[in-house]
Amino acid sequence: MNKEELKEIWGKFVENKDFKLNPDTEKVNEIAEIILKNEEKTGLKLCPCQINTVCPCNFKIQKNWKNKGTCICNLFVKK
């Protein structure tokens, strides 16, 4: 899988949800690269900010989501 394929999957994931991908494309690309490197090393698409968690994490239960409207790594943001 490459970065564009991963971003396409994320795009489908956010369809009809109350959140979206971060509009900062540089940030999204950076996160995608880290996740793909993690997958290369471990076989899992591990979150860049919670190395024991597969991305996407259950971000809606996080304090960061409630307080700032983003997941911890800022990949997903409230609409």
PyMOL Python script that loads the backbone (N, CA, C, O; Angstrom):
from pymol import cmd

cmd.read_pdbstr("""\
ATOM      1  N   MET A   1       0.845  -1.172   0.000  1.00  0.00           N
ATOM      2  CA  MET A   1       0.000   0.000   0.000  1.00  0.00           C
ATOM      3  C   MET A   1       0.892   1.238   0.000  1.00  0.00           C
ATOM      4  O   MET A   1       1.931   1.276   0.659  1.00  0.00           O
ATOM      5  N   ASN A   2       0.465   2.241  -0.750  1.00  0.00           N
ATOM      6  CA  ASN A   2       1.215   3.491  -0.753  1.00  0.00           C
ATOM      7  C   ASN A   2       0.405   4.590  -0.056  1.00  0.00           C
ATOM      8  O   ASN A   2      -0.733   4.374   0.362  1.00  0.00           O
ATOM      9  N   LYS A   3       1.008   5.750   0.056  1.00  0.00           N
ATOM     10  CA  LYS A   3       0.405   6.873   0.768  1.00  0.00           C
ATOM     11  C   LYS A   3      -0.940   7.283   0.174  1.00  0.00           C
ATOM     12  O   LYS A   3      -1.886   7.555   0.914  1.00  0.00           O
ATOM     13  N   GLU A   4      -1.031   7.329  -1.139  1.00  0.00           N
ATOM     14  CA  GLU A   4      -2.284   7.741  -1.788  1.00  0.00           C
ATOM     15  C   GLU A   4      -3.402   6.736  -1.523  1.00  0.00           C
ATOM     16  O   GLU A   4      -4.550   7.127  -1.314  1.00  0.00           O
ATOM     17  N   GLU A   5      -3.077   5.457  -1.531  1.00  0.00           N
ATOM     18  CA  GLU A   5      -4.080   4.428  -1.238  1.00  0.00           C
ATOM     19  C   GLU A   5      -4.575   4.543   0.206  1.00  0.00           C
ATOM     20  O   GLU A   5      -5.768   4.401   0.475  1.00  0.00           O
ATOM     21  N   LEU A   6      -3.659   4.796   1.117  1.00  0.00           N
ATOM     22  CA  LEU A   6      -4.034   4.958   2.518  1.00  0.00           C
ATOM     23  C   LEU A   6      -4.939   6.173   2.697  1.00  0.00           C
ATOM     24  O   LEU A   6      -5.934   6.105   3.418  1.00  0.00           O
ATOM     25  N   LYS A   7      -4.601   7.276   2.049  1.00  0.00           N
ATOM     26  CA  LYS A   7      -5.435   8.480   2.154  1.00  0.00           C
ATOM     27  C   LYS A   7      -6.815   8.250   1.541  1.00  0.00           C
ATOM     28  O   LYS A   7      -7.805   8.806   2.016  1.00  0.00           O
ATOM     29  N   GLU A   8      -6.884   7.445   0.505  1.00  0.00           N
ATOM     30  CA  GLU A   8      -8.175   7.107  -0.103  1.00  0.00           C
ATOM     31  C   GLU A   8      -9.035   6.307   0.881  1.00  0.00           C
ATOM     32  O   GLU A   8     -10.240   6.536   0.986  1.00  0.00           O
ATOM     33  N   ILE A   9      -8.416   5.378   1.591  1.00  0.00           N
ATOM     34  CA  ILE A   9      -9.132   4.600   2.609  1.00  0.00           C
ATOM     35  C   ILE A   9      -9.647   5.531   3.706  1.00  0.00           C
ATOM     36  O   ILE A   9     -10.796   5.418   4.134  1.00  0.00           O
ATOM     37  N   TRP A  10      -8.802   6.440   4.152  1.00  0.00           N
ATOM     38  CA  TRP A  10      -9.236   7.400   5.172  1.00  0.00           C
ATOM     39  C   TRP A  10     -10.380   8.265   4.658  1.00  0.00           C
ATOM     40  O   TRP A  10     -11.306   8.585   5.404  1.00  0.00           O
ATOM     41  N   GLY A  11     -10.316   8.641   3.394  1.00  0.00           N
ATOM     42  CA  GLY A  11     -11.388   9.436   2.795  1.00  0.00           C
ATOM     43  C   GLY A  11     -12.720   8.706   2.836  1.00  0.00           C
ATOM     44  O   GLY A  11     -13.759   9.309   3.101  1.00  0.00           O
ATOM     45  N   LYS A  12     -12.685   7.417   2.574  1.00  0.00           N
ATOM     46  CA  LYS A  12     -13.915   6.610   2.652  1.00  0.00           C
ATOM     47  C   LYS A  12     -14.369   6.454   4.099  1.00  0.00           C
ATOM     48  O   LYS A  12     -15.567   6.444   4.382  1.00  0.00           O
ATOM     49  N   PHE A  13     -13.415   6.333   5.007  1.00  0.00           N
ATOM     50  CA  PHE A  13     -13.718   6.170   6.427  1.00  0.00           C
ATOM     51  C   PHE A  13     -14.496   7.368   6.979  1.00  0.00           C
ATOM     52  O   PHE A  13     -15.375   7.191   7.822  1.00  0.00           O
ATOM     53  N   VAL A  14     -14.191   8.566   6.522  1.00  0.00           N
ATOM     54  CA  VAL A  14     -14.832   9.769   7.070  1.00  0.00           C
ATOM     55  C   VAL A  14     -16.156  10.122   6.391  1.00  0.00           C
ATOM     56  O   VAL A  14     -16.860  11.028   6.838  1.00  0.00           O
ATOM     57  N   GLU A  15     -16.496   9.411   5.314  1.00  0.00           N
ATOM     58  CA  GLU A  15     -17.750   9.708   4.615  1.00  0.00           C
ATOM     59  C   GLU A  15     -18.935   9.570   5.561  1.00  0.00           C
ATOM     60  O   GLU A  15     -19.033   8.605   6.319  1.00  0.00           O
ATOM     61  N   ASN A  16     -19.829  10.547   5.507  1.00  0.00           N
ATOM     62  CA  ASN A  16     -21.068  10.546   6.299  1.00  0.00           C
ATOM     63  C   ASN A  16     -20.823  10.466   7.803  1.00  0.00           C
ATOM     64  O   ASN A  16     -21.632   9.899   8.539  1.00  0.00           O
ATOM     65  N   LYS A  17     -19.719  11.027   8.252  1.00  0.00           N
ATOM     66  CA  LYS A  17     -19.397  11.055   9.681  1.00  0.00           C
ATOM     67  C   LYS A  17     -19.395  12.517  10.152  1.00  0.00           C
ATOM     68  O   LYS A  17     -19.477  13.439   9.340  1.00  0.00           O
ATOM     69  N   ASP A  18     -19.302  12.710  11.444  1.00  0.00           N
ATOM     70  CA  ASP A  18     -19.248  14.059  11.995  1.00  0.00           C
ATOM     71  C   ASP A  18     -17.809  14.558  12.132  1.00  0.00           C
ATOM     72  O   ASP A  18     -17.545  15.512  12.864  1.00  0.00           O
ATOM     73  N   PHE A  19     -16.886  13.914  11.431  1.00  0.00           N
ATOM     74  CA  PHE A  19     -15.487  14.318  11.409  1.00  0.00           C
ATOM     75  C   PHE A  19     -14.953  14.158   9.995  1.00  0.00           C
ATOM     76  O   PHE A  19     -15.580  13.525   9.146  1.00  0.00           O
ATOM     77  N   LYS A  20     -13.789  14.740   9.757  1.00  0.00           N
ATOM     78  CA  LYS A  20     -13.164  14.706   8.432  1.00  0.00           C
ATOM     79  C   LYS A  20     -11.657  14.588   8.601  1.00  0.00           C
ATOM     80  O   LYS A  20     -11.130  14.687   9.709  1.00  0.00           O
ATOM     81  N   LEU A  21     -10.981  14.378   7.491  1.00  0.00           N
ATOM     82  CA  LEU A  21      -9.519  14.428   7.514  1.00  0.00           C
ATOM     83  C   LEU A  21      -9.087  15.865   7.751  1.00  0.00           C
ATOM     84  O   LEU A  21      -9.758  16.807   7.329  1.00  0.00           O
ATOM     85  N   ASN A  22      -7.989  16.019   8.413  1.00  0.00           N
ATOM     86  CA  ASN A  22      -7.423  17.341   8.628  1.00  0.00           C
ATOM     87  C   ASN A  22      -7.219  18.007   7.264  1.00  0.00           C
ATOM     88  O   ASN A  22      -6.643  17.392   6.367  1.00  0.00           O
ATOM     89  N   PRO A  23      -7.675  19.243   7.092  1.00  0.00           N
ATOM     90  CA  PRO A  23      -7.494  19.918   5.804  1.00  0.00           C
ATOM     91  C   PRO A  23      -6.033  20.277   5.498  1.00  0.00           C
ATOM     92  O   PRO A  23      -5.712  20.656   4.372  1.00  0.00           O
ATOM     93  N   ASP A  24      -5.157  20.161   6.488  1.00  0.00           N
ATOM     94  CA  ASP A  24      -3.727  20.416   6.295  1.00  0.00           C
ATOM     95  C   ASP A  24      -3.116  19.185   5.614  1.00  0.00           C
ATOM     96  O   ASP A  24      -2.755  18.213   6.277  1.00  0.00           O
ATOM     97  N   THR A  25      -3.007  19.241   4.292  1.00  0.00           N
ATOM     98  CA  THR A  25      -2.538  18.075   3.526  1.00  0.00           C
ATOM     99  C   THR A  25      -1.106  17.674   3.882  1.00  0.00           C
ATOM    100  O   THR A  25      -0.762  16.494   3.818  1.00  0.00           O
ATOM    101  N   GLU A  26      -0.273  18.641   4.256  1.00  0.00           N
ATOM    102  CA  GLU A  26       1.093  18.302   4.672  1.00  0.00           C
ATOM    103  C   GLU A  26       1.066  17.425   5.919  1.00  0.00           C
ATOM    104  O   GLU A  26       1.811  16.450   6.023  1.00  0.00           O
ATOM    105  N   LYS A  27       0.201  17.782   6.861  1.00  0.00           N
ATOM    106  CA  LYS A  27       0.075  17.006   8.101  1.00  0.00           C
ATOM    107  C   LYS A  27      -0.435  15.598   7.797  1.00  0.00           C
ATOM    108  O   LYS A  27       0.086  14.620   8.334  1.00  0.00           O
ATOM    109  N   VAL A  28      -1.443  15.494   6.946  1.00  0.00           N
ATOM    110  CA  VAL A  28      -2.000  14.188   6.575  1.00  0.00           C
ATOM    111  C   VAL A  28      -0.932  13.340   5.887  1.00  0.00           C
ATOM    112  O   VAL A  28      -0.802  12.153   6.185  1.00  0.00           O
ATOM    113  N   ASN A  29      -0.175  13.930   4.980  1.00  0.00           N
ATOM    114  CA  ASN A  29       0.901  13.200   4.295  1.00  0.00           C
ATOM    115  C   ASN A  29       1.967  12.725   5.278  1.00  0.00           C
ATOM    116  O   ASN A  29       2.456  11.599   5.179  1.00  0.00           O
ATOM    117  N   GLU A  30       2.322  13.583   6.222  1.00  0.00           N
ATOM    118  CA  GLU A  30       3.328  13.236   7.227  1.00  0.00           C
ATOM    119  C   GLU A  30       2.853  12.045   8.070  1.00  0.00           C
ATOM    120  O   GLU A  30       3.611  11.107   8.315  1.00  0.00           O
ATOM    121  N   ILE A  31       1.602  12.095   8.505  1.00  0.00           N
ATOM    122  CA  ILE A  31       1.046  11.005   9.308  1.00  0.00           C
ATOM    123  C   ILE A  31       0.991   9.717   8.489  1.00  0.00           C
ATOM    124  O   ILE A  31       1.322   8.645   8.997  1.00  0.00           O
ATOM    125  N   ALA A  32       0.579   9.814   7.240  1.00  0.00           N
ATOM    126  CA  ALA A  32       0.510   8.635   6.367  1.00  0.00           C
ATOM    127  C   ALA A  32       1.886   7.990   6.221  1.00  0.00           C
ATOM    128  O   ALA A  32       2.007   6.767   6.288  1.00  0.00           O
ATOM    129  N   GLU A  33       2.912   8.796   6.025  1.00  0.00           N
ATOM    130  CA  GLU A  33       4.268   8.265   5.879  1.00  0.00           C
ATOM    131  C   GLU A  33       4.713   7.530   7.141  1.00  0.00           C
ATOM    132  O   GLU A  33       5.306   6.454   7.064  1.00  0.00           O
ATOM    133  N   ILE A  34       4.424   8.114   8.299  1.00  0.00           N
ATOM    134  CA  ILE A  34       4.812   7.482   9.567  1.00  0.00           C
ATOM    135  C   ILE A  34       4.077   6.159   9.751  1.00  0.00           C
ATOM    136  O   ILE A  34       4.674   5.157  10.143  1.00  0.00           O
ATOM    137  N   ILE A  35       2.784   6.166   9.467  1.00  0.00           N
ATOM    138  CA  ILE A  35       1.991   4.946   9.633  1.00  0.00           C
ATOM    139  C   ILE A  35       2.485   3.851   8.696  1.00  0.00           C
ATOM    140  O   ILE A  35       2.570   2.689   9.095  1.00  0.00           O
ATOM    141  N   LEU A  36       2.809   4.204   7.466  1.00  0.00           N
ATOM    142  CA  LEU A  36       3.307   3.201   6.523  1.00  0.00           C
ATOM    143  C   LEU A  36       4.683   2.677   6.939  1.00  0.00           C
ATOM    144  O   LEU A  36       4.981   1.500   6.735  1.00  0.00           O
ATOM    145  N   LYS A  37       5.522   3.535   7.519  1.00  0.00           N
ATOM    146  CA  LYS A  37       6.818   3.074   8.043  1.00  0.00           C
ATOM    147  C   LYS A  37       6.602   2.128   9.218  1.00  0.00           C
ATOM    148  O   LYS A  37       7.287   1.113   9.343  1.00  0.00           O
ATOM    149  N   ASN A  38       5.639   2.471  10.084  1.00  0.00           N
ATOM    150  CA  ASN A  38       5.321   1.584  11.207  1.00  0.00           C
ATOM    151  C   ASN A  38       4.846   0.227  10.704  1.00  0.00           C
ATOM    152  O   ASN A  38       5.205  -0.812  11.256  1.00  0.00           O
ATOM    153  N   GLU A  39       4.030   0.248   9.645  1.00  0.00           N
ATOM    154  CA  GLU A  39       3.537  -1.010   9.077  1.00  0.00           C
ATOM    155  C   GLU A  39       4.691  -1.833   8.496  1.00  0.00           C
ATOM    156  O   GLU A  39       4.728  -3.056   8.630  1.00  0.00           O
ATOM    157  N   GLU A  40       5.618  -1.147   7.860  1.00  0.00           N
ATOM    158  CA  GLU A  40       6.783  -1.829   7.284  1.00  0.00           C
ATOM    159  C   GLU A  40       7.589  -2.541   8.379  1.00  0.00           C
ATOM    160  O   GLU A  40       8.060  -3.661   8.183  1.00  0.00           O
ATOM    161  N   LYS A  41       7.740  -1.879   9.531  1.00  0.00           N
ATOM    162  CA  LYS A  41       8.525  -2.428  10.635  1.00  0.00           C
ATOM    163  C   LYS A  41       7.789  -3.511  11.417  1.00  0.00           C
ATOM    164  O   LYS A  41       8.384  -4.510  11.822  1.00  0.00           O
ATOM    165  N   THR A  42       6.478  -3.303  11.628  1.00  0.00           N
ATOM    166  CA  THR A  42       5.749  -4.160  12.564  1.00  0.00           C
ATOM    167  C   THR A  42       4.661  -5.020  11.928  1.00  0.00           C
ATOM    168  O   THR A  42       4.190  -5.985  12.531  1.00  0.00           O
ATOM    169  N   GLY A  43       4.265  -4.663  10.705  1.00  0.00           N
ATOM    170  CA  GLY A  43       3.156  -5.366  10.072  1.00  0.00           C
ATOM    171  C   GLY A  43       1.801  -4.762  10.398  1.00  0.00           C
ATOM    172  O   GLY A  43       0.773  -5.223   9.901  1.00  0.00           O
ATOM    173  N   LEU A  44       1.798  -3.721  11.240  1.00  0.00           N
ATOM    174  CA  LEU A  44       0.558  -3.055  11.642  1.00  0.00           C
ATOM    175  C   LEU A  44       0.628  -1.560  11.347  1.00  0.00           C
ATOM    176  O   LEU A  44       1.696  -0.954  11.423  1.00  0.00           O
ATOM    177  N   LYS A  45      -0.498  -0.982  11.016  1.00  0.00           N
ATOM    178  CA  LYS A  45      -0.573   0.465  10.781  1.00  0.00           C
ATOM    179  C   LYS A  45      -0.717   1.169  12.130  1.00  0.00           C
ATOM    180  O   LYS A  45      -1.802   1.613  12.503  1.00  0.00           O
ATOM    181  N   LEU A  46       0.392   1.260  12.845  1.00  0.00           N
ATOM    182  CA  LEU A  46       0.367   1.827  14.184  1.00  0.00           C
ATOM    183  C   LEU A  46       0.317   3.347  14.147  1.00  0.00           C
ATOM    184  O   LEU A  46       0.963   3.999  13.327  1.00  0.00           O
ATOM    185  N   CYS A  47      -0.465   3.878  15.056  1.00  0.00           N
ATOM    186  CA  CYS A  47      -0.637   5.320  15.204  1.00  0.00           C
ATOM    187  C   CYS A  47       0.714   5.978  15.491  1.00  0.00           C
ATOM    188  O   CYS A  47       1.518   5.414  16.233  1.00  0.00           O
ATOM    189  N   PRO A  48       0.981   7.153  14.923  1.00  0.00           N
ATOM    190  CA  PRO A  48       2.256   7.818  15.182  1.00  0.00           C
ATOM    191  C   PRO A  48       2.376   8.371  16.601  1.00  0.00           C
ATOM    192  O   PRO A  48       3.487   8.585  17.085  1.00  0.00           O
ATOM    193  N   CYS A  49       1.257   8.601  17.266  1.00  0.00           N
ATOM    194  CA  CYS A  49       1.313   9.212  18.596  1.00  0.00           C
ATOM    195  C   CYS A  49       1.014   8.230  19.725  1.00  0.00           C
ATOM    196  O   CYS A  49       1.259   8.531  20.893  1.00  0.00           O
ATOM    197  N   GLN A  50       0.489   7.067  19.382  1.00  0.00           N
ATOM    198  CA  GLN A  50       0.204   6.024  20.373  1.00  0.00           C
ATOM    199  C   GLN A  50       0.700   4.708  19.790  1.00  0.00           C
ATOM    200  O   GLN A  50      -0.076   3.954  19.204  1.00  0.00           O
ATOM    201  N   ILE A  51       1.954   4.440  19.944  1.00  0.00           N
ATOM    202  CA  ILE A  51       2.623   3.370  19.218  1.00  0.00           C
ATOM    203  C   ILE A  51       2.034   1.979  19.486  1.00  0.00           C
ATOM    204  O   ILE A  51       2.329   1.041  18.746  1.00  0.00           O
ATOM    205  N   ASN A  52       1.222   1.832  20.512  1.00  0.00           N
ATOM    206  CA  ASN A  52       0.592   0.534  20.784  1.00  0.00           C
ATOM    207  C   ASN A  52      -0.809   0.437  20.207  1.00  0.00           C
ATOM    208  O   ASN A  52      -1.523  -0.528  20.478  1.00  0.00           O
ATOM    209  N   THR A  53      -1.213   1.421  19.415  1.00  0.00           N
ATOM    210  CA  THR A  53      -2.579   1.505  18.907  1.00  0.00           C
ATOM    211  C   THR A  53      -2.585   1.509  17.386  1.00  0.00           C
ATOM    212  O   THR A  53      -1.787   2.202  16.753  1.00  0.00           O
ATOM    213  N   VAL A  54      -3.486   0.735  16.809  1.00  0.00           N
ATOM    214  CA  VAL A  54      -3.649   0.726  15.357  1.00  0.00           C
ATOM    215  C   VAL A  54      -4.483   1.938  14.958  1.00  0.00           C
ATOM    216  O   VAL A  54      -5.479   2.256  15.607  1.00  0.00           O
ATOM    217  N   CYS A  55      -4.076   2.603  13.901  1.00  0.00           N
ATOM    218  CA  CYS A  55      -4.785   3.778  13.384  1.00  0.00           C
ATOM    219  C   CYS A  55      -5.870   3.330  12.403  1.00  0.00           C
ATOM    220  O   CYS A  55      -5.596   2.464  11.572  1.00  0.00           O
ATOM    221  N   PRO A  56      -7.055   3.863  12.456  1.00  0.00           N
ATOM    222  CA  PRO A  56      -7.488   4.918  13.374  1.00  0.00           C
ATOM    223  C   PRO A  56      -7.838   4.345  14.746  1.00  0.00           C
ATOM    224  O   PRO A  56      -8.437   3.277  14.862  1.00  0.00           O
ATOM    225  N   CYS A  57      -7.450   5.078  15.764  1.00  0.00           N
ATOM    226  CA  CYS A  57      -7.755   4.679  17.137  1.00  0.00           C
ATOM    227  C   CYS A  57      -9.204   5.058  17.458  1.00  0.00           C
ATOM    228  O   CYS A  57      -9.907   5.621  16.620  1.00  0.00           O
ATOM    229  N   ASN A  58      -9.628   4.750  18.649  1.00  0.00           N
ATOM    230  CA  ASN A  58     -10.973   5.113  19.096  1.00  0.00           C
ATOM    231  C   ASN A  58     -10.927   6.549  19.630  1.00  0.00           C
ATOM    232  O   ASN A  58     -11.118   6.791  20.822  1.00  0.00           O
ATOM    233  N   PHE A  59     -10.671   7.490  18.723  1.00  0.00           N
ATOM    234  CA  PHE A  59     -10.380   8.867  19.115  1.00  0.00           C
ATOM    235  C   PHE A  59     -11.553   9.605  19.739  1.00  0.00           C
ATOM    236  O   PHE A  59     -11.341  10.582  20.456  1.00  0.00           O
ATOM    237  N   LYS A  60     -12.768   9.174  19.492  1.00  0.00           N
ATOM    238  CA  LYS A  60     -13.928   9.902  20.017  1.00  0.00           C
ATOM    239  C   LYS A  60     -14.066   9.788  21.533  1.00  0.00           C
ATOM    240  O   LYS A  60     -14.829  10.544  22.134  1.00  0.00           O
ATOM    241  N   ILE A  61     -13.349   8.865  22.160  1.00  0.00           N
ATOM    242  CA  ILE A  61     -13.397   8.762  23.617  1.00  0.00           C
ATOM    243  C   ILE A  61     -12.247   9.525  24.282  1.00  0.00           C
ATOM    244  O   ILE A  61     -12.182   9.590  25.510  1.00  0.00           O
ATOM    245  N   GLN A  62     -11.357  10.094  23.501  1.00  0.00           N
ATOM    246  CA  GLN A  62     -10.189  10.789  24.034  1.00  0.00           C
ATOM    247  C   GLN A  62     -10.551  12.192  24.526  1.00  0.00           C
ATOM    248  O   GLN A  62     -11.447  12.845  23.991  1.00  0.00           O
ATOM    249  N   LYS A  63      -9.838  12.633  25.547  1.00  0.00           N
ATOM    250  CA  LYS A  63     -10.019  14.003  26.049  1.00  0.00           C
ATOM    251  C   LYS A  63      -9.693  15.018  24.964  1.00  0.00           C
ATOM    252  O   LYS A  63     -10.350  16.053  24.858  1.00  0.00           O
ATOM    253  N   ASN A  64      -8.689  14.725  24.166  1.00  0.00           N
ATOM    254  CA  ASN A  64      -8.285  15.632  23.092  1.00  0.00           C
ATOM    255  C   ASN A  64      -9.453  15.894  22.141  1.00  0.00           C
ATOM    256  O   ASN A  64      -9.660  17.027  21.705  1.00  0.00           O
ATOM    257  N   TRP A  65     -10.212  14.852  21.821  1.00  0.00           N
ATOM    258  CA  TRP A  65     -11.362  14.987  20.924  1.00  0.00           C
ATOM    259  C   TRP A  65     -12.413  15.893  21.558  1.00  0.00           C
ATOM    260  O   TRP A  65     -12.957  16.784  20.906  1.00  0.00           O
ATOM    261  N   LYS A  66     -12.685  15.655  22.822  1.00  0.00           N
ATOM    262  CA  LYS A  66     -13.704  16.437  23.524  1.00  0.00           C
ATOM    263  C   LYS A  66     -13.283  17.891  23.709  1.00  0.00           C
ATOM    264  O   LYS A  66     -14.114  18.792  23.599  1.00  0.00           O
ATOM    265  N   ASN A  67     -12.003  18.129  23.988  1.00  0.00           N
ATOM    266  CA  ASN A  67     -11.519  19.482  24.276  1.00  0.00           C
ATOM    267  C   ASN A  67     -11.105  20.278  23.047  1.00  0.00           C
ATOM    268  O   ASN A  67     -11.333  21.486  22.984  1.00  0.00           O
ATOM    269  N   LYS A  68     -10.497  19.610  22.067  1.00  0.00           N
ATOM    270  CA  LYS A  68      -9.939  20.316  20.904  1.00  0.00           C
ATOM    271  C   LYS A  68     -10.605  19.963  19.582  1.00  0.00           C
ATOM    272  O   LYS A  68     -10.441  20.676  18.592  1.00  0.00           O
ATOM    273  N   GLY A  69     -11.356  18.863  19.563  1.00  0.00           N
ATOM    274  CA  GLY A  69     -12.021  18.463  18.326  1.00  0.00           C
ATOM    275  C   GLY A  69     -11.114  17.771  17.331  1.00  0.00           C
ATOM    276  O   GLY A  69     -11.386  17.769  16.130  1.00  0.00           O
ATOM    277  N   THR A  70     -10.020  17.174  17.833  1.00  0.00           N
ATOM    278  CA  THR A  70      -9.105  16.423  16.970  1.00  0.00           C
ATOM    279  C   THR A  70      -8.674  15.142  17.680  1.00  0.00           C
ATOM    280  O   THR A  70      -8.712  15.050  18.907  1.00  0.00           O
ATOM    281  N   CYS A  71      -8.268  14.161  16.887  1.00  0.00           N
ATOM    282  CA  CYS A  71      -7.613  13.010  17.506  1.00  0.00           C
ATOM    283  C   CYS A  71      -6.232  13.482  17.964  1.00  0.00           C
ATOM    284  O   CYS A  71      -5.814  14.585  17.614  1.00  0.00           O
ATOM    285  N   ILE A  72      -5.537  12.683  18.721  1.00  0.00           N
ATOM    286  CA  ILE A  72      -4.266  13.120  19.303  1.00  0.00           C
ATOM    287  C   ILE A  72      -3.255  13.539  18.237  1.00  0.00           C
ATOM    288  O   ILE A  72      -2.551  14.533  18.416  1.00  0.00           O
ATOM    289  N   CYS A  73      -3.174  12.805  17.142  1.00  0.00           N
ATOM    290  CA  CYS A  73      -2.176  13.132  16.112  1.00  0.00           C
ATOM    291  C   CYS A  73      -2.688  14.157  15.092  1.00  0.00           C
ATOM    292  O   CYS A  73      -1.953  14.549  14.185  1.00  0.00           O
ATOM    293  N   ASN A  74      -3.939  14.591  15.238  1.00  0.00           N
ATOM    294  CA  ASN A  74      -4.552  15.604  14.358  1.00  0.00           C
ATOM    295  C   ASN A  74      -4.848  15.107  12.951  1.00  0.00           C
ATOM    296  O   ASN A  74      -4.944  15.908  12.021  1.00  0.00           O
ATOM    297  N   LEU A  75      -4.993  13.815  12.785  1.00  0.00           N
ATOM    298  CA  LEU A  75      -5.371  13.283  11.480  1.00  0.00           C
ATOM    299  C   LEU A  75      -6.852  13.541  11.213  1.00  0.00           C
ATOM    300  O   LEU A  75      -7.237  13.930  10.110  1.00  0.00           O
ATOM    301  N   PHE A  76      -7.674  13.322  12.233  1.00  0.00           N
ATOM    302  CA  PHE A  76      -9.115  13.529  12.101  1.00  0.00           C
ATOM    303  C   PHE A  76      -9.540  14.735  12.930  1.00  0.00           C
ATOM    304  O   PHE A  76      -9.070  14.929  14.051  1.00  0.00           O
ATOM    305  N   VAL A  77     -10.432  15.539  12.368  1.00  0.00           N
ATOM    306  CA  VAL A  77     -10.930  16.743  13.037  1.00  0.00           C
ATOM    307  C   VAL A  77     -12.452  16.792  12.917  1.00  0.00           C
ATOM    308  O   VAL A  77     -13.038  16.270  11.969  1.00  0.00           O
ATOM    309  N   LYS A  78     -13.075  17.435  13.906  1.00  0.00           N
ATOM    310  CA  LYS A  78     -14.530  17.598  13.846  1.00  0.00           C
ATOM    311  C   LYS A  78     -14.891  18.482  12.669  1.00  0.00           C
ATOM    312  O   LYS A  78     -14.146  19.392  12.305  1.00  0.00           O
ATOM    313  N   LYS A  79     -16.061  18.200  12.070  1.00  0.00           N
ATOM    314  CA  LYS A  79     -16.563  19.032  10.967  1.00  0.00           C
ATOM    315  C   LYS A  79     -17.095  20.333  11.520  1.00  0.00           C
ATOM    316  O   LYS A  79     -17.565  21.181  10.761  1.00  0.00           O
TER     317      LYS A  79
END
""", "prot")
cmd.dss("prot")
cmd.show_as("cartoon", "prot")
cmd.util.cbc("prot")
cmd.orient("prot")
